[in-house]
Amino acid sequence: PSRKAPQPASPKKVPQDGEHGMEKHLPDGPSLHEAALEKSVTRNENGVPIGPVQSSQRRQEDNGTDDADVSSASEDNLAQDMAVDAGMGLAKSGEALARVPMNLSLAIAQGFHNAPRLYGDTTVRTPMRITGIKSGLRAAGDELVFGVYDGVTGLWLQPYRGARDHGALGLVQGVGKGFGGFILKDLAAIFGPIAYTMKGVHKEIVKDKQPTQFIRRSRIAQGLQDVKALDSAAKKMEDEKVEKAWQVVLDVAQEQLV
């Protein structure tokens, strides 16, 4: 029996627009794209839509307001910092100007006090250290009393000591030292009380601003810890050093009293 030749397959028909059979499934009314746009639209308080241009303008206005607030705050901070710096500068300048009379009188008093050392006067007393109003008043009184006393008694004590130690030449030198001390020490006695009193007042004012007590206590505590850490031999050596240093302090104090 003869076979039939296979028939060629007919080409598939490409569906055209509207032939998908899905038209009946599409919803009526606005499309999905339009619905999405409707949801993305921003509305104001009255329900009126605000377009993209208006929204961008509002964002720019909001950003401009924030930038203005930041700029205003930075300007306020800058003005405040400048005012604080100006106040601190004026305070320091006023303090420096207030210290001018004290520093000037102190320099003059100490200059006259130490000037006799330049020509070999060994009777010049070591001034007291001023740490407050009490020490300032005491230094002022000592400068007034001992300045006049040393200046007047030096008129005959200096020639006597010069002649005793160096003969006739020492006598002439002693006369010069006596007259020089009479002038310089009396001038120191005039300027010294004012300068030392002002220095004491200044030290008393700035005493609370300095951590002197804290530093002193911390050093004492550190010294006690170091002593506890030493052995017997090292501790004995340190005790000897302390005793020698204390003896020097006592000798210097005794020389000032003489």
Disulfide bonds with the S-S distance in Angstrom:
none
